[in-house]
Structures are given as C-alpha cells and as structure tokens.
Amino acid sequence: MSEEQKVSVEKEQKENKVGSLSAGKMLALGFIIALLVGVGIFYSVGVKGIKSQSQSPITLKASGLFRLPIAKVSGSKILYTEYVDNLAAMQLFYETDTEGLPLPTDEEMSDFVLSRLIINKIIDGAAKELDVSLSQEELDDVIENQILVNFENREAADKEITDRYGWKFDEFITKIVEPTELEKKLSESYMDSHKPDVEAVKTQAEEVLERIKNGEDFESLAAEFGSDGTKEVGGDLGWFGRGAMVPEFEEAAFALEAGQLREDLVETQFGYHIIRVDDKRTVTDEETGEDSEEVSARHILFMTGVGDSSDFREYMNQKLKDADVQVVDGIHNPFEDYLKEDVETTEE
C-alpha cells in the first residue's frame, strides 16, 4: 500500500470515529433532555394536583418526591403530603364516629387541618425565640399519666388510635400530643415571665371596687378588667355549691346575701377578687334527700399568681399577624378573614 493510500485510510478511520462519538453524545443529550422534560411534567402534575387538592397516587408521589408545600410560614414549608395525611386522619375520625358529631364540610375540614399546621409552625418559632422545649421525660410523663391511663394497655391504645385516625400510637404522639404539650409549656413559660406587679394589681382592684360601690356597672367593669374567661359574660360564675371553689372564695361568697357586694377584696391563690352574690337557693339531692345551699355569683379576677392568659393569646395573635403566611393559590387560607388583608399566594 502506497503512502498516499495509508493516509487516506487513516483519515477515513478518524472520520468514522468522530462520527460515532458525535452520535453517542447526541444520543446522551437527547436522553438527558427527555429526562428533564419528564421530570418537569411530573413536577407540574404535582403542582396542579395540589391546587385542586387531589389525593391521586401520582399527585402524592410527585408532591412527596419534590417536597411540594401547600403553605409556607415565614419560609418554613408545610408539605402537601403532611396536609393530606392529617386530612385523612380527620376524615377517618368522623367516619368512625358513633356519637353523632356534626360532619364538617370539606372546606371546614381543610381549614381545621391547615390552621392547626400553620399554628404549629408559629408555636415552633415562638418556642425557639423564648428558648422553650419539651423534654422526652416531660412527654413520657404526659403519655403515661394522661394518655395511657385511658386505655387497658399500650396495645389497646394503639388499636383505638389506628381505628380512629389511621395512625400508629407513636405517630399520634408526634403529630398531635407533642405540639399540644409544647404550646402548653410555651404558654406557662410566657405567663411566668410576665407576672404582674402584685401591689399594682391590688391597687387597681381596689380602685375598680370603689367604682362599683359608687354605682358603676359591675358587668361592664368585669368585661373591662377581668382576667379570666368569665370577663366575656360579665364575671358570671353561674350557680355553685360548697366545695366547687377554693376555700377563701367559697367562704366569702356564702357569707353574702342575695344581691350583696363584698365590701373588700378577697385574695386567693389566683389573685384578688371582687365578689357579688346575685342569688341564693336551697337544692335537694335526689338520691340522698339532703338539702344544700347554692349561690349564683359574679366576680372580677385580678390575677397575681401568673401572667394573664389573654396576654399570651395576644402574643400568639401578633406572631401570626407578623408571620409571612403563604398558601398555594386555589387553597382557602383559614386565617384570611382574621388577618384582614390579601393573602399572599405562591405558585410553588
């Protein structure tokens, strides 16, 4: 073979090799493009499924794979899969109900689940801010003394919870009990660190008592100054007998006549009370035939032992208002009316 022929053969071999490499690269590139298109389509299916609140297998698979949120609270995701899991538990609870509880609408169920998940995020943030945490020992104590005492044993508890919610016992503890107990501890910690000035509270209570003596309306002042739930009903405690109240309060209330206002403050472990008895009566026990006295009374409580629970509620309400709550477009935000502003949505 001449030198010229050798050069020609080598050139042809190189061209064939380059062509083969180019074809391989194009094939690989085409595969990558097809894969990306497929992933994009799968992602879009998940996004569209969330907007329509679909629970189809492909929507759940896509939303789980891409960790797609139904909402965000200050950047922290509430995953769609988490929302669906809680929604399914609530639906099962009502399906297995034997007490005739009124069945919520689909939107009411969604609002309940989503609002709880949003509040849990707010609680987590506030707990970190105030350096509050729930230890395993504290959680175990709740499980042992508040949960398991209602069942024959752990297996019975697990079966009951699985039948009613579709969750295992440990799942129920993580998803329901733990957030609830963290909120309780957060509330206690907040109120403990915001205890009122006892002397200032007593002075205020004495001033309000004088205003009542001078003819101002008891119910209106209870609504303005009361620091427990009775403030919403003018301080009304309803009818009660002996043994229902702490001793100091009971002694003062039963010493008054119908329509009489206590002339001075009554101090209990909760704080200072202004007390008025509206009525008195004698009731007969149907089983024993014994008579006992009952009073219908009102009070205005000025708390001193711990901070006012309404202060903690206001603190949490402000946390909610300050949070950047984003809900996927098409899903009703349960706090939309409360916040009284347009809810920011996300296409994610």
C-alpha angles and dihedrals in degrees: 000000000000122000089250092055092050091054091050093051093048091050091051091050092051092049091050091050093049090048091051092050092048091051090050093050092048091050092050091046091050090051092051092048091049090049092051091048090050092049090048092051091047090050091049091050089055093048094048091045091054092051090055092041090239118177095193116139093247092052092049091045093050095043090049095047093050095034090234115190129221088201144359128216111201089330096313111122127233100202120226090228089056091050092049091047092054092043091053090051091052092047091051090049091058093041090057095041115126098178098075097249112179110259113239120226119254091259092048090052091048092048092050094050096042094045091052092049091048093048090049088058091049090050092049090052094047091047091054090047093052094038093242121151137166114236123217088243091056091047092048089052091055091047093049100041104029107026111029094041087072093060137058091240144331093279091054090049091050092050094048093049093045091050093049102036108014090238131116117244094258091049090053090051092050097043102037115010100043096052090045093051092045089055091050092050091046090052092049092047093049094048093044090055091047100052112156126243102266096212092047090050092050091049091051092048091052091050092051091048090055091050090055091049088052091057106270117144114271095207094051093049090047089055091049102043107019115115102198136061094277090073087081090062100039093269093301113166095177122216119332138165134214116301095032096095135044111277098254092051094043093050092051095045097049091047091063127085124232109287094014126134119214107247095218139027122279116219121209136160087277098054137262122341133199105205133198125175112214100183144350133210144170118236129192122223108234093213103042100024090226121144122229136177124245131185133203107216145169129208142181111218122207103191122220105157096069137358120283111277088219088064090058091048090051090048091053092044089055090049089055093049091048094047120099098237114186121181125190112262110263096030117103114242109222091210097049095105093040094055090045093211138093110284113234112234134200131212091212 
